[in-house]
Amino acid sequence: MSEIRSICVYCGSGSGGDGAFVEAATRLGRAMATDGLRLVYGGGNVGLMGAVARAVLEAGGDVTGIIPEFLTARERLLDGAQETIIVPDMHTRKRMMYERADAFVALPGGVGTLEELVEQLTWAQLGRHRKPILLLSTKGFWKPLLVLLAHMREQGFIRQGFEVSYLVAENVDEVIPMLRAAARRVAHPEAVMPIAERF
């Protein structure tokens, strides 16, 4: 893989307690549409999920939403998405999101967002994929997780040869260039994808 055509965005079905989170989600959606990148996401029209998806559509971009049937009422399907896929369960949703994405971005969210992010980090750690994974740490949101990952390395639970590779951006403008640079590195086996830490 040397080209990013679609990005899976993991984020909260809530908006969080700071307006900066919605603002960043909206800006990311606009940037993706401007760059011709398809959004793959959880299919809802609430919280940060709804903000990023609506921004993509409003800027003329393409959206694929993938949502389990039991969540269609709670998270309200997004009108206007070019593709909405209703699946039977969460496992199918996550698998299809993975298959349709060239890269992953985690915005602020709750335990569901964390679980999706950690699953992709684990799969990458085990060599199941080399798709770039980026944490958009708006207002330092992901800093506690970065501290925990550093602690795991210090305590010997993330060992040499089993590093967890991820990127960290603090500003929306950094996201797409960082993902594209990482994809180019992955396309060349001699390149090493960095372990990004920004505290």
Secondary structure, 3 states (H helix, E strand, C coil): CCCCCEEEEECCCCCCCCHHHHHHHHHHHHHHHHCCCEEEECCECCHHHHHHHHHHHHCCCCEEEEEEHHHHHHHCECCCCCEEEEECCHHHHHHHHHHHCCEEEECCCCHHHHHHHHHHHHHHHCCCCCCCEEEECHHHCCHHHHHHHHHHHHCCCCCCCCCCCCEEECCHHHHHHHHHHHHHHHHCCCCCCCCCCCC
